[in-house]
Amino acid sequence: MSIRVATSRDSKGFEPHNRLLAALPGRDLQSLQPHIEAAPLARGGVLFEVGEPLTQVYFVETGVVSLLTASENRATVGVALVGREGAVGVSSLLLGGDTPLGRYQVLVPGSALTMEVPAFRRALRQSPKLRMACEACTRALLVQLLQAVPCTRLHTVEQRCARWLLMCADRTEDERFELTQEHLAEMLGVPQSTVNAIAGTLQQAGLIRYHRDAITVCDRRGLETAACECYRIVRDRCERLLARAFD
């Protein structure tokens, strides 16, 4: 679990980088501000395990959090990513649950704003705009989950690897981001040696550069060509959902 770090903010100058929070009216945002604290998202940190009670929600400011499913032998596979467009834990609470949908783990290090669940539930009742934005994020997450099923079954590891790299670049809004091959292997559900080989192939093709656990996308158009169509399907559907709620 990430260690929360309390910070003092002038509510009038509170301008969150998280898109969900930034979409709220000023009055709603000011009412949330006393209940919000900053938290680092350390690389590889597990925010929630399956079956754990949800105690807080994380509004991602920078970095990327992955949603992983695990089998009985503890093998994992990634099914969704959350960046600054969304929040971790919100979907489960909106769907009436009090435990996470899977393991939420930091894929790309960054930071978040956290809120305790009781305060978040009160805010949902008081702010129709917050509820609408959270519902849009939940639908966008479901789009990722549904697309993960055919993607994992029908597409090659190379295609899926290119897809996850593009999704990380989109959520960090940067062509360079920190990502270990170990965590990329967890997302793909394959041995790390397989990821090493795929990364080498993509690098030789001039699509990416991998150096000291940092990836640089050198040729976005080429990487999109290497990815499966799931990247474009999920990107376009999610952005339409979020644009209607956030604008």
C-alpha positions, -999 to 999 in steps of 0.1 A, spaced: 0 0 0 13 35 -8 22 57 21 0 88 21 16 121 26 -6 149 39 -2 183 23 -18 216 29 -35 233 0 -52 266 -6 -86 254 -18 -89 284 -41 -57 274 -58 -64 236 -58 -59 226 -95 -56 188 -97 -39 172 -127 -63 143 -125 -89 147 -153 -118 134 -133 -113 159 -105 -104 187 -128 -138 183 -145 -157 192 -113 -172 226 -107 -152 248 -84 -176 245 -55 -176 207 -57 -138 206 -59 -134 230 -29 -157 207 -8 -135 177 -16 -102 195 -9 -102 190 29 -106 153 24 -78 148 -1 -42 139 5 -12 133 -17 4 99 -21 34 87 -40 29 58 -64 61 38 -61 71 15 -89 56 -20 -83 36 -9 -53 4 -29 -48 -25 -5 -39 -50 -33 -34 -50 -71 -35 -80 -92 -45 -104 -95 -15 -89 -66 4 -114 -41 17 -113 -8 -1 -103 19 24 -96 47 0 -97 57 -37 -67 69 -57 -71 97 -82 -41 92 -104 -21 124 -111 9 110 -128 21 75 -136 0 44 -145 -17 18 -124 -24 -17 -138 -54 -39 -131 -42 -76 -130 -61 -108 -127 -44 -139 -111 -49 -176 -115 -45 -202 -87 -8 -206 -96 -3 -169 -91 3 -162 -128 -10 -128 -137 -22 -110 -168 -31 -74 -173 -66 -64 -182 -67 -26 -178 -47 5 -171 -56 36 -151 -39 70 -156 -48 105 -148 -81 101 -166 -95 79 -138 -93 67 -103 -85 34 -86 -113 18 -65 -141 40 -78 -156 14 -101 -160 -12 -74 -177 12 -51 -201 24 -78 -210 -12 -86 -220 -18 -50 -189 -36 -39 -164 -29 -12 -134 -50 -25 -113 -43 -57 -120 -60 -90 -85 -74 -90 -49 -65 -80 -41 -29 -86 -4 -24 -90 17 6 -100 31 0 -135 47 34 -141 57 53 -110 40 87 -103 17 102 -78 -20 103 -68 -45 121 -46 -63 99 -22 -96 101 -4 -110 78 23 -140 58 12 -166 73 37 -157 108 25 -159 96 -11 -193 81 -6 -206 113 9 -192 133 -20 -210 110 -45 -243 118 -29 -237 155 -28 -222 160 -63 -241 149 -94 -211 159 -115 -187 137 -95 -211 107 -99 -214 113 -136 -177 115 -141 -171 84 -120 -197 65 -139 -180 74 -172 -147 62 -158 -164 29 -148 -178 24 -183 -144 31 -198 -128 6 -175 -154 -20 -185 -145 -13 -222 -109 -23 -214 -120 -54 -195 -143 -66 -222 -117 -60 -249 -90 -79 -229 -108 -112 -234 -106 -114 -272 -73 -96 -273 -55 -122 -250 -70 -151 -270 -67 -139 -306 -36 -117 -308 1 -124 -305 23 -114 -276 41 -90 -299 8 -73 -308 -3 -71 -272 31 -58 -261 29 -29 -286 -6 -22 -274 3 -19 -237 33 3 -245 11 27 -265 -15 28 -237 13 37 -212 25 65 -235 -11 78 -237 -16 78 -200 17 93 -191 13 118 -220 50 112 -227 69 92 -252 94 82 -225 83 65 -193 97 41 -166 86 5 -171 105 -26 -161 105 -57 -182 94 -77 -152 62 -57 -148 56 -57 -186 59 -95 -185 32 -96 -157 9 -75 -178 14 -99 -208 13 -131 -187 45 -144 -202 80 -151 -189 104 -122 -187 127 -138 -213 98 -135 -238 95 -98 -231 133 -94 -235 131 -109 -269 101 -88 -280 116 -56 -267 148 -64 -286 128 -69 -318 109 -37 -314 141 -18 -307 159 -33 -337 130 -21 -358 134 14 -345 100 15 -328 112 19 -292 144 24 -272 147 4 -240 174 16 -216 177 10 -178 140 3 -173 130 33 -193 111 30 -226 111 57 -253 86 54 -281 107 64 -312 81 56 -339 45 59 -327 30 53 -361 51 22 -366 42 9 -331 5 14 -338 10 -7 -369 26 -34 -348 -2 -33 -323 -35 -52 -326 -67 -33 -334 -77 -35 -298 -55 -4 -291 -75 18 -314 -108 3 -304 -103 9 -266 -87 43 -271 -115 57 -293 -143 43 -272 -129 54 -239 -121 89 -251 -156 94 -264 -170 82 -230 -147 105 -210 -151 135 -233 -188 136 -228 -185 135 -190 -154 157 -185 -161 185 -210 
